[in-house]
Amino acid sequence: MHPAFLVLSAIAMLAVGCRCSLAPQGTGEEIRIVSYNVHNLFDAEESGKEYPEFKPSKGSWNKELYAKRLANTVEAVRSVSEAEGSRRSREPDILCLQEIENANVLADLAEHFGRGFYRYWAISGPDESIIHTGILSRFPIVAVHTHSVVDAWGFGPLRDILEVEIELGSGENILVFVCHWKSKLEGEEETEAGRRAAAALLVQRIREVQAEEPSLPIVVCGDFNESPDEYLRVGRSYPTAIMPSGLSVLPFAVEGEPLCVCGEWEGLGSAEKLVLYNPWVEVPYGFSIAFRDMREQFDSFFLNTALHDGEGLEYEGFSVADAPMLFDANGVPFGWKGSDGYSDHLPVELTLSMKRGQ
C-alpha cells in the first residue's frame, strides 16, 4: 500500500501520496489523460460499508475475483490507446477514476499496471462515502482539494469533486477536476437539482482559479450522469446542469450557474459567462454508456481556453475506447456480471501536446 499523508484543505480532508521520492519524469511531447468509471471497484477486504454483492462474507466476492477485475480494468484502460488513429500504445500519463472504494484500490491498480509507472495518487472524500473518485499520475501531484456538494434535496450524500494540480515539468502545471455527479436512478428531472448543485460549485471554483491564474490549463472530467447536449435531449423542458452556450435558454427560475459548454473554441472567450470546450462534437455518434436503452455521452472532458492559446500545453484530440472485448452481444458496454466483464461505461481519452519554444 502507498505511504500516505493527509492534506487539510479549506473544503475537506482527503488522502494523497506518492510511491517514491524520485525526480519528476520528462514530459515528452504528448500527454494523455484517460477518464474511466470502473463501475464499483471494491477491494477484497470487508469494512462493512460495501455494497452487498462485494462483501466477501456473502460468498460472491473474493480475492480472485478482485484480481480479475483489476486485470480487466488495466486491459480496458490500455485499450483506449489502441483505438483507430492512435499514434502509440501505452498507459495514460494521468488516469482519472470514478467508483473506486478506497486508496487501497488505487494502490492495487498501480501495481497491476506495473513498472512503477504511476507514482502519485489522490482520492476524494468524504470518508463515509461508499465509492470515490481518484487519480493515478506519473507526474507529481502538487496540490489537492476535495469539494463537498451540498445536498438540499434529500438525495443522500452527493459525491465530492476532486481537484488536483499536477506538475508536468518545464514549469507547466495542469489543474484537473474529477467529477461523479448525481445519477438519474430516481428520475431524470427529479435528480437534476443534485447535478446542478455540483455544476454550480465547479463553475464557482473555476472562476476563482482563473481569476488568480488565467493561463493555467484546466481539465474537467468524469461521469457527469448527463450528456453535454442534455438540455436538447430533454426537449428544453427544464434547466440542466450542463447547458449549451450558444442556444437561447428559457427563463427558468433556478439558483446556481450551470456548466456551459461549446463545440467551438472561438465561442469560449467572448462570452461573459464561463464556457468550456466540449470535444464530443468531434465524435457526434459516439457514446460511453447505454442508459435505459439510450446511447449517452455521460463520460467526458471539458477544457478551458488555456488549452487552445498556442502556448504551452495544447489540446490535440479526444477518443472513446472501442475495443471489441468492452462490448456485449448487443453492442453496449460489457459491465461486470459477477465473474466476468469490465464496466457499464467506456473509457474516454484526452490527448494534449506540449508546444516548445513558442
C-alpha positions in Angstrom: 0.0 0.0 0.0 1.2 3.6 -0.7 2.6 5.6 2.1 0.0 8.3 2.6 -0.4 11.6 4.3 -3.4 13.8 4.9 -3.9 17.2 3.5 -6.3 19.5 5.2 -7.9 21.9 2.7 -10.3 24.7 3.3 -13.0 22.4 1.9 -12.4 18.9 3.3 -9.8 16.3 4.3 -8.6 13.7 1.8 -5.7 11.3 1.2 -2.9 11.9 -1.2 0.5 10.4 -1.6 3.3 9.2 -3.7 5.2 5.9 -4.1 8.7 7.3 -4.1 10.8 10.5 -3.9 12.4 10.3 -7.4 12.7 13.4 -9.5 9.8 14.1 -12.0 10.0 12.3 -15.3 10.3 14.3 -18.5 7.1 15.2 -20.2 7.9 14.3 -23.8 5.7 16.0 -26.4 2.4 14.2 -25.8 0.4 13.8 -22.6 -2.6 11.5 -22.4 -5.4 11.6 -19.8 -8.0 8.8 -19.5 -11.2 9.1 -17.5 -13.0 5.8 -16.6 -15.9 4.9 -14.4 -14.9 1.4 -13.4 -18.3 0.6 -12.0 -18.0 -0.3 -8.3 -14.4 -1.5 -8.0 -14.1 -2.8 -4.4 -11.2 -4.5 -2.8 -11.4 -7.9 -1.1 -11.3 -6.6 2.4 -14.7 -6.3 4.3 -15.1 -3.0 6.1 -18.9 -3.1 6.4 -19.6 -0.2 4.0 -19.5 -2.3 0.8 -22.5 -2.9 -1.4 -23.9 -6.4 -0.6 -22.5 -8.1 -3.7 -19.0 -7.0 -2.8 -19.0 -8.4 0.8 -16.6 -11.4 0.9 -18.7 -12.8 3.8 -21.6 -13.2 1.4 -19.6 -15.7 -0.7 -19.9 -13.9 -4.0 -16.8 -11.8 -3.8 -13.2 -12.8 -3.1 -9.5 -12.0 -3.8 -9.5 -14.0 -7.1 -12.5 -12.0 -8.5 -10.9 -8.8 -7.3 -7.7 -9.6 -9.0 -9.6 -10.4 -12.2 -11.4 -7.0 -12.0 -8.1 -5.2 -11.5 -6.6 -7.0 -14.6 -9.7 -6.3 -16.7 -9.6 -2.6 -15.7 -6.0 -2.4 -16.7 -6.8 -4.1 -20.0 -9.7 -1.6 -20.7 -7.5 1.4 -19.9 -4.7 0.2 -22.2 -7.2 -0.5 -25.0 -8.0 3.2 -25.4 -4.7 4.0 -27.0 -5.2 1.1 -29.4 -8.2 2.8 -30.9 -8.2 3.8 -34.6 -5.9 6.8 -35.2 -3.8 6.4 -32.0 -0.1 7.0 -32.5 1.2 4.7 -29.8 0.1 2.3 -27.2 0.9 2.8 -23.5 -0.6 3.7 -20.2 -2.1 7.2 -20.0 0.1 9.7 -18.1 -2.9 10.6 -15.9 -5.7 8.2 -15.1 -8.9 9.6 -13.6 -11.2 7.1 -12.0 -14.8 7.0 -10.7 -16.5 4.4 -8.4 -13.4 3.1 -6.6 -13.8 2.0 -3.0 -10.7 3.4 -1.4 -7.0 4.2 -1.7 -6.1 0.5 -1.5 -7.8 0.1 -4.8 -5.7 2.9 -6.3 -2.5 1.2 -4.9 -3.5 -2.2 -6.3 -4.3 -0.8 -9.7 -1.0 0.9 -9.8 0.7 -2.4 -9.0 -1.2 -4.1 -11.8 -0.1 -1.6 -14.3 3.5 -2.4 -13.2 6.9 -0.9 -13.8 6.3 1.7 -11.2 4.6 3.9 -13.8 2.1 5.5 -11.5 3.9 7.0 -8.5 1.5 9.7 -7.4 -2.2 9.4 -6.4 -5.1 11.2 -4.8 -8.6 10.2 -3.7 -11.7 12.3 -2.9 -13.7 12.5 0.3 -15.8 12.2 2.2 -14.6 9.1 4.2 -18.2 8.0 4.8 -18.9 7.7 1.1 -19.1 4.1 -0.2 -17.4 5.0 -3.6 -14.9 7.7 -4.5 -13.1 9.4 -7.4 -9.4 9.1 -7.7 -6.3 9.9 -9.8 -3.2 7.9 -10.6 -0.4 10.1 -12.2 3.1 9.6 -13.4 3.7 13.3 -12.7 4.0 14.9 -9.3 0.8 16.0 -7.6 1.4 19.4 -6.0 -2.0 20.3 -4.6 -5.3 18.6 -3.8 -8.7 19.7 -2.7 -11.9 17.8 -2.4 -15.1 19.9 -2.7 -18.3 18.9 -0.9 -21.5 19.3 -2.8 -24.3 20.4 -0.5 -27.4 18.2 -0.6 -30.5 20.2 0.0 -32.9 17.8 -1.8 -32.8 14.6 0.3 -30.9 12.5 -2.2 -28.4 11.4 0.4 -24.6 12.2 0.2 -23.6 13.8 -3.0 -20.1 12.8 -4.2 -17.3 15.3 -3.8 -15.5 17.0 -6.7 -11.8 16.1 -6.6 -9.4 18.9 -7.6 -5.8 18.0 -8.3 -2.9 20.2 -9.6 -0.2 18.3 -11.4 3.3 19.4 -12.3 4.2 18.3 -15.8 7.7 19.7 -15.8 9.4 22.7 -17.6 7.3 25.0 -15.4 3.9 23.7 -16.8 1.1 22.7 -14.4 -2.4 21.5 -15.2 -5.5 21.5 -12.9 -7.7 18.5 -13.2 -11.2 18.2 -11.7 -12.6 14.7 -11.4 -16.4 14.5 -11.1 -19.0 11.9 -10.5 -22.4 13.7 -10.4 -25.7 12.5 -9.1 -27.2 9.6 -11.1 -30.6 9.6 -12.7 -31.9 6.4 -11.0 -34.6 8.3 -9.1 -35.7 10.1 -12.3 -34.1 12.4 -14.8 -35.8 15.7 -13.8 -36.2 14.7 -10.2 -32.4 14.4 -9.7 -31.3 17.3 -11.9 -31.1 19.6 -8.9 -28.2 17.5 -7.5 -26.3 17.7 -10.7 -26.9 21.4 -11.0 -25.5 21.9 -7.5 -22.3 20.1 -8.5 -22.1 22.2 -11.7 -22.6 25.5 -9.8 -19.8 24.5 -7.3 -17.5 23.5 -10.1 -18.1 26.8 -12.0 -17.6 28.9 -8.9 -14.3 27.2 -8.2 -13.0 27.5 -11.8 -13.8 31.2 -11.7 -11.8 31.6 -8.5 -8.8 29.8 -10.1 -8.9 31.7 -13.4 -9.1 35.0 -11.6 -5.8 34.2 -9.9 -4.1 32.2 -12.7 -5.8 32.9 -16.1 -3.3 31.0 -18.1 -3.5 27.8 -16.1 -4.8 24.8 -18.2 -7.9 23.3 -16.7 -9.4 19.9 -17.5 -12.8 18.8 -16.1 -13.5 15.1 -16.5 -15.5 12.3 -15.1 -19.0 10.8 -15.2 -21.5 13.6 -15.3 -24.6 11.4 -15.5 -25.8 13.5 -18.3 -24.7 14.2 -21.9 -23.2 17.5 -23.0 -26.4 18.2 -25.0 -28.7 17.1 -22.2 -30.8 20.3 -22.5 -31.7 19.4 -26.0 -32.3 15.7 -25.2 -34.9 16.7 -22.6 -36.6 19.0 -25.2 -35.6 22.2 -23.3 -38.3 21.3 -20.8 -36.1 22.1 -17.7 -32.7 23.5 -17.0 -29.9 21.0 -16.9 -26.5 21.0 -15.1 -24.7 21.1 -18.5 -26.1 23.8 -20.8 -25.2 24.7 -24.4 -23.6 28.1 -24.6 -25.0 29.2 -27.9 -28.7 28.4 -27.5 -31.4 30.6 -26.2 -32.5 29.3 -22.8 -35.9 29.7 -21.4 -36.0 32.0 -18.3 -36.2 29.3 -15.6 -36.1 30.4 -12.0 -33.2 28.4 -10.7 -30.3 29.0 -8.5 -26.6 28.4 -9.3 -24.7 28.8 -12.6 -24.7 25.8 -14.9 -21.7 24.4 -16.7 -21.9 26.0 -20.1 -20.1 24.1 -22.9 -19.4 24.8 -26.6 -18.1 22.7 -29.5 -16.1 25.6 -31.0 -13.0 27.1 -29.4 -13.9 30.6 -30.7 -17.1 30.5 -28.5 -15.2 30.2 -25.3 -13.5 33.5 -24.8 -16.1 36.1 -25.8 -19.0 35.4 -23.5 -19.2 36.9 -20.1 -20.3 33.5 -18.7 -17.8 30.7 -18.1 -17.8 28.4 -21.1 -15.6 25.2 -21.6 -14.8 23.3 -24.8 -16.8 20.1 -25.4 -14.8 17.6 -27.5 -17.8 15.3 -28.0 -18.7 17.4 -31.1 -15.8 15.6 -32.8 -17.4 12.2 -32.1 -21.1 13.1 -32.7 -22.3 9.5 -32.9 -20.1 8.1 -30.2 -21.3 7.1 -26.7 -19.8 6.0 -23.4 -22.8 4.3 -21.8 -26.1 2.8 -22.7 -28.6 4.2 -20.1 -32.1 2.9 -20.3 -31.5 1.8 -23.9 -30.2 5.2 -24.9 -26.7 5.8 -26.1 -25.4 8.6 -23.9 -22.2 10.6 -23.5 -22.1 10.7 -19.7 -18.3 10.4 -19.6 -16.4 13.5 -20.9 -13.7 16.1 -20.7 -14.3 19.9 -20.7 -11.5 22.3 -21.3 -10.7 25.9 -20.8 -9.2 28.4 -23.3 -5.6 28.0 -22.0 -5.5 24.6 -23.8 -6.1 26.3 -27.2 -4.0 29.5 -27.0 -1.0 28.4 -29.0 1.3 28.3 -26.0 2.5 25.5 -23.6 0.0 22.7 -23.2 -2.4 22.4 -26.1 -5.4 20.3 -27.0 -4.8 17.6 -29.6 -7.7 15.2 -29.6 -10.4 13.1 -27.9 -11.5 9.5 -28.3 -13.6 6.8 -26.9 -12.5 3.2 -26.3 -13.9 0.8 -29.0 -12.0 -2.5 -28.3 -14.4 -5.4 -29.1 -14.0 -7.1 -25.7 -15.5 -4.0 -24.0 -18.9 -4.6 -25.6 -21.5 -7.3 -25.1 -23.5 -9.1 -27.8 -25.9 -6.1 -28.0 -23.1 -3.6 -28.7 -23.3 -1.9 -25.3 -20.5 -1.7 -22.7 -19.9 -5.1 -21.1 -20.4 -4.4 -17.4 -19.2 -6.7 -14.7 -21.6 -9.6 -14.3 -20.3 -11.2 -11.1 -17.5 -13.2 -12.6 -16.6 -11.5 -15.8 -16.9 -8.2 -17.6 -15.5 -4.7 -17.4 -17.7 -1.7 -16.7 -21.0 -0.3 -17.9 -19.0 2.7 -19.0 -16.3 3.1 -21.7 -13.0 4.8 -21.0 -12.6 8.2 -22.7 -9.2 9.7 -23.6 -7.9 13.3 -23.9 -4.6 13.9 -25.8 -2.6 17.0 -25.2 0.7 18.2 -26.6 3.4 20.4 -25.2 4.3 23.3 -27.5 8.0 24.0 -27.1 9.7 27.3 -27.8 6.5 29.2 -28.6 
